[in-house]
């Protein structure tokens, strides 16, 4: 039979274990990332994000651009100068994308 001190010690250890376990399962809050469309490039060209994060493409060029996934899973449509588009990354994976108007303009989003 446990004495009073042993029960308190066991309870404290159980609470500590639950706190540690829940802390390791806690996800960080979703973040927002900006990709500039500038000088006919995506800046940054490669970006790693977490599921639930938002990516915002901002067109800082004087010509229209798109951010179009190579696998056709998402497409910003035409973004004129000084416009933007948001996308929430949900599914882990590597997503190559490009601008339909400027095919040499390429980028990669890695969701993990």
PyMOL commands that set and color helices and strands:
alter all, ss='L'
color gray80, all
select helices_A, chain A and resi 4-25
alter helices_A, ss='H'
color red, helices_A
select strands_A, chain A and resi 32-38+41-43+46-49+54-59+68-69+84-88+93-98+106-111
alter strands_A, ss='S'
color yellow, strands_A
deselect
rebuild
show_as cartoon
